């Protein structure tokens, strides 16, 4: 009987850690806490959550634990970021762009970027949900991402990025007109809004995995993970949205479980009120990771 009980508990833990975090449940918990700012949610049975101990607030029924992301934080592949911004006028839709850049001790040279945007109805697309990447997110090459947001009419546009990532928003807020979030006439410098800092177009040869593949070639960027996401919110409840925790964005490791050791993630969160773009807090956020 005791062996059966232990086996059942282990199975429950394994299942709990494998479940994807539910944004609705996590945001509901954060609202109840009257939280604000940046949080990190772990699966309830995550070893990382256990290491934080009293620094977490756990929801057993929801299967997650929450901690404020303002200190050195244990890394877990199953974690997810959540942000609770200041309330917005109900007459306005909430549109945010989130960009993350992650450095790791044993991996660099990201040549892909993870893109995500919810497939929701918006005020500019009220009857037809926005078409998005399958499963909510996908990868594009850094070169394509840079080219799509480059200045000038000679810029190379990507239909995948234009159709599955960017979308139309109200301009001005609450008004009848709409503009695309990658409209070059409305936004004079798309690269300044969406571009990755210290990341240039890549050569065809991808940089090395430092600890596993010996090579004399230097990495073309020091970042191991790059992501760009949109959040959209248009409800009476206070806004809250989730976005991906770091993941390696090197071609040969996409979607794989690898032993990488991120140590720093920088996060830029920008509010788009039509063509008016504001960096929340005025500076990027930083999260340091422990292993």
C-alpha positions as CSV (number, residue, x, y, z in Angstrom):
1,X,0.0,0.0,0.0
2,X,2.8,2.4,1.0
3,X,4.6,1.6,-2.3
4,X,1.5,2.3,-4.3
5,X,1.0,5.7,-2.5
6,X,4.6,6.7,-3.2
7,X,4.3,5.7,-6.9
8,X,1.1,7.7,-7.2
9,X,2.7,10.8,-5.7
10,X,5.7,10.5,-8.0
11,X,3.4,10.2,-11.0
12,X,1.4,13.3,-9.8
13,X,4.6,15.3,-9.5
14,X,5.9,14.3,-12.9
15,X,2.5,15.1,-14.5
16,X,2.3,18.4,-12.6
17,X,5.8,19.5,-13.8
18,X,5.0,18.6,-17.4
19,X,1.8,20.7,-17.7
20,X,2.0,24.0,-19.4
21,X,1.3,27.0,-17.2
22,X,-2.1,28.5,-17.7
23,X,-1.9,32.3,-18.2
24,X,-5.5,32.9,-17.1
25,X,-5.0,31.1,-13.8
26,X,-1.6,32.7,-13.1
27,X,-2.9,36.2,-13.9
28,X,-6.0,35.6,-11.7
29,X,-3.7,34.7,-8.8
30,X,-1.6,37.8,-9.4
31,X,-4.7,40.0,-9.5
32,X,-5.8,38.5,-6.2
33,X,-2.4,39.3,-4.8
34,X,-2.7,42.9,-6.1
35,X,0.7,42.3,-7.7
36,X,2.5,44.7,-10.0
37,X,5.7,44.4,-12.1
38,X,7.6,41.3,-13.2
39,X,7.0,37.8,-11.8
40,X,8.2,34.3,-12.7
41,X,5.9,31.2,-12.5
42,X,7.2,27.7,-12.0
43,X,5.4,24.4,-12.3
44,X,4.4,23.5,-8.7
45,X,6.8,20.6,-8.4
46,X,9.8,22.3,-10.0
47,X,13.0,21.8,-8.1
48,X,13.7,25.5,-8.8
49,X,10.5,26.5,-6.9
50,X,11.5,24.3,-4.0
51,X,14.8,26.0,-3.8
52,X,13.1,29.4,-3.4
53,X,11.0,28.1,-0.5
54,X,9.3,31.0,1.4
55,X,10.0,33.4,-1.5
56,X,7.3,31.7,-3.6
57,X,3.5,31.7,-3.4
58,X,2.1,28.4,-4.6
59,X,-1.3,27.5,-6.0
60,X,-1.8,23.8,-5.5
61,X,-5.0,23.6,-7.6
62,X,-3.4,25.7,-10.4
63,X,-0.2,23.7,-10.3
64,X,2.2,26.7,-10.2
65,X,4.4,28.7,-7.8
66,X,5.0,32.5,-8.2
67,X,8.0,34.6,-7.2
68,X,8.9,38.2,-7.8
69,X,11.6,38.4,-10.5
70,X,13.7,41.0,-8.8
71,X,16.6,38.9,-7.5
72,X,18.8,36.0,-8.4
73,X,16.4,33.4,-9.6
74,X,16.8,29.6,-10.1
75,X,16.5,28.7,-13.8
76,X,13.9,26.2,-14.9
77,X,13.0,25.3,-18.6
78,X,9.3,25.0,-17.6
79,X,9.1,28.5,-16.1
80,X,7.3,31.5,-17.6
81,X,7.4,35.2,-17.1
82,X,4.3,37.3,-16.1
83,X,4.0,41.1,-16.1
84,X,1.3,43.2,-14.4
85,X,1.5,46.7,-15.8
86,X,-0.3,49.8,-14.5
87,X,-4.0,49.9,-15.3
88,X,-5.0,51.4,-18.6
89,X,-8.1,53.5,-19.6
90,X,-11.0,51.2,-20.6
91,X,-11.4,53.2,-23.8
92,X,-8.0,51.9,-24.9
93,X,-6.8,48.5,-26.0
94,X,-3.6,47.2,-24.3
95,X,-0.7,46.4,-26.7
96,X,2.7,45.6,-25.4
97,X,5.9,44.4,-27.2
98,X,8.3,42.3,-25.1
99,X,11.9,41.6,-26.2
100,X,14.3,39.4,-24.3
101,X,18.0,38.7,-24.8
102,X,19.7,36.0,-22.8
103,X,23.3,35.2,-22.1
104,X,24.5,31.7,-21.1
105,X,27.8,30.4,-19.7
106,X,28.2,27.6,-22.3
107,X,26.2,28.8,-25.3
108,X,26.3,31.8,-27.6
109,X,25.8,32.8,-31.2
110,X,22.0,32.8,-31.5
111,X,20.9,32.7,-35.2
112,X,17.2,32.4,-34.6
113,X,14.6,34.4,-32.7
114,X,11.5,33.1,-31.0
115,X,8.4,35.0,-32.0
116,X,5.0,34.8,-30.3
117,X,1.7,36.7,-30.5
118,X,-1.7,35.6,-29.2
119,X,-4.3,34.5,-31.7
120,X,-7.1,36.8,-30.3
121,X,-9.7,39.1,-31.7
122,X,-8.8,42.8,-31.5
123,X,-10.5,46.1,-32.0
124,X,-9.1,46.2,-35.5
125,X,-10.0,42.6,-36.2
126,X,-13.2,42.1,-34.1
127,X,-14.7,39.2,-35.9
128,X,-11.7,37.2,-37.2
129,X,-9.1,36.0,-34.7
130,X,-5.5,37.0,-35.6
131,X,-3.7,34.2,-37.4
132,X,-0.5,33.3,-35.6
133,X,2.2,30.8,-35.4
134,X,1.1,27.2,-34.8
135,X,1.0,26.5,-31.0
136,X,1.3,30.2,-30.3
137,X,4.9,30.8,-31.3
138,X,7.6,30.0,-33.8
139,X,11.1,30.7,-34.9
140,X,12.5,32.9,-37.7
141,X,16.1,33.6,-38.6
142,X,17.8,36.6,-37.0
143,X,18.7,37.8,-40.5
144,X,15.0,37.7,-41.6
145,X,14.0,39.5,-38.4
146,X,16.6,42.2,-38.9
147,X,15.8,42.7,-42.5
148,X,12.0,42.9,-41.9
149,X,12.6,45.9,-39.5
150,X,15.3,47.6,-41.4
151,X,14.9,51.1,-42.6
152,X,14.1,52.2,-46.1
153,X,12.1,50.9,-49.0
154,X,14.9,48.5,-49.9
155,X,14.2,46.5,-46.7
156,X,13.4,42.8,-47.3
157,X,9.9,42.1,-45.9
158,X,9.0,38.6,-44.5
159,X,5.5,37.5,-45.1
160,X,5.8,35.2,-42.1
161,X,6.8,38.0,-39.8
162,X,4.3,40.4,-41.3
163,X,1.3,38.1,-41.2
164,X,1.9,35.8,-38.2
165,X,3.6,38.3,-35.8
166,X,2.7,41.9,-36.6
167,X,-0.9,43.0,-36.6
168,X,-3.2,46.1,-36.7
169,X,-3.8,48.3,-33.7
170,X,-5.9,51.4,-33.1
171,X,-4.3,54.8,-33.9
172,X,-5.0,57.0,-32.1
173,X,-6.0,54.9,-29.0
174,X,-9.7,54.4,-28.9
175,X,-10.1,55.9,-32.4
176,X,-11.6,54.3,-35.6
177,X,-8.3,54.2,-37.6
178,X,-5.9,51.3,-37.5
179,X,-2.2,50.8,-38.4
180,X,0.0,47.8,-38.6
181,X,2.6,47.5,-35.9
182,X,5.3,47.3,-38.7
183,X,3.9,50.2,-40.7
184,X,7.0,52.2,-41.8
185,X,5.0,55.3,-42.4
186,X,3.6,55.3,-38.9
187,X,6.8,54.1,-37.1
188,X,9.8,55.9,-38.4
189,X,12.4,53.5,-37.0
190,X,11.1,49.9,-36.6
191,X,14.6,48.7,-35.7
192,X,14.7,51.0,-32.7
193,X,11.4,49.6,-31.5
194,X,11.8,45.9,-32.2
195,X,15.5,45.3,-32.9
196,X,17.9,43.3,-30.8
197,X,20.7,45.2,-29.2
198,X,24.3,44.2,-30.1
199,X,23.0,41.6,-32.6
200,X,24.0,42.0,-36.2
201,X,23.1,40.0,-39.3
202,X,24.8,36.5,-39.1
203,X,27.1,34.9,-41.5
204,X,26.0,31.5,-42.8
205,X,28.3,29.7,-40.4
206,X,26.7,29.5,-36.9
207,X,28.9,30.1,-33.9
208,X,30.0,27.3,-31.7
209,X,28.6,25.7,-28.5
210,X,31.5,26.7,-26.3
211,X,31.7,23.7,-24.0
212,X,31.0,20.9,-26.6
213,X,32.3,21.9,-30.0
214,X,35.9,23.0,-30.2
215,X,36.4,25.8,-32.7
216,X,38.7,28.7,-33.3
217,X,35.8,30.8,-34.6
218,X,34.4,33.5,-32.4
219,X,30.6,33.8,-31.8
220,X,28.9,36.4,-33.9
221,X,26.8,37.5,-30.9
222,X,27.2,36.8,-27.2
223,X,23.5,36.0,-26.8
224,X,22.3,32.4,-26.6
225,X,18.5,33.2,-26.6
226,X,16.5,35.9,-28.4
227,X,12.7,36.4,-28.2
228,X,10.2,38.9,-29.5
229,X,6.6,38.8,-28.4
230,X,3.4,40.8,-28.4
231,X,0.8,40.9,-25.7
232,X,-2.8,42.1,-26.3
233,X,-5.4,42.9,-23.6
234,X,-8.9,44.3,-23.9
235,X,-10.9,43.4,-20.9
236,X,-12.3,45.2,-17.8
237,X,-10.0,43.4,-15.5
238,X,-6.6,44.9,-14.7
239,X,-4.1,43.9,-17.4
240,X,-1.7,41.0,-17.0
241,X,0.2,39.0,-19.6
242,X,2.7,36.1,-19.8
243,X,5.7,35.6,-22.1
244,X,8.3,33.0,-22.6
245,X,11.2,32.4,-20.2
246,X,14.6,32.0,-21.9
247,X,15.1,29.3,-24.5
248,X,18.1,28.6,-26.7
249,X,17.6,30.0,-30.2
250,X,20.4,28.3,-32.1
251,X,19.3,26.4,-35.2
252,X,20.7,23.1,-34.1
253,X,19.1,23.2,-30.7
254,X,15.6,24.5,-31.4
255,X,13.0,22.6,-29.4
256,X,15.6,20.3,-27.8
257,X,16.3,19.7,-24.2
258,X,20.0,20.6,-23.8
259,X,22.2,21.4,-20.9
260,X,22.6,25.1,-21.3
261,X,23.3,27.5,-18.4
262,X,21.7,30.9,-18.8
263,X,22.9,33.5,-16.3
264,X,21.4,36.8,-17.4
265,X,18.2,37.9,-19.3
266,X,17.5,41.5,-20.2
267,X,13.9,42.4,-20.9
268,X,12.4,45.4,-22.8
269,X,8.7,45.9,-22.3
270,X,7.1,48.6,-24.5
271,X,3.6,49.9,-24.6
272,X,2.2,50.8,-28.0
273,X,-0.6,53.4,-27.9
274,X,-1.0,53.6,-31.6
275,X,2.2,55.0,-33.0
276,X,3.2,56.3,-29.6
277,X,5.8,53.8,-28.1
278,X,7.0,53.9,-24.5
279,X,9.5,51.7,-22.7
280,X,8.0,50.8,-19.4
281,X,10.1,52.0,-16.5
282,X,12.4,53.8,-18.9
283,X,15.1,51.1,-18.8
284,X,15.2,47.3,-19.5
285,X,14.7,44.8,-16.7
286,X,17.3,42.3,-15.8
287,X,17.0,38.8,-14.3
288,X,20.0,36.9,-13.1
289,X,19.8,33.1,-13.1
290,X,21.3,30.6,-10.8
291,X,21.6,26.9,-11.7
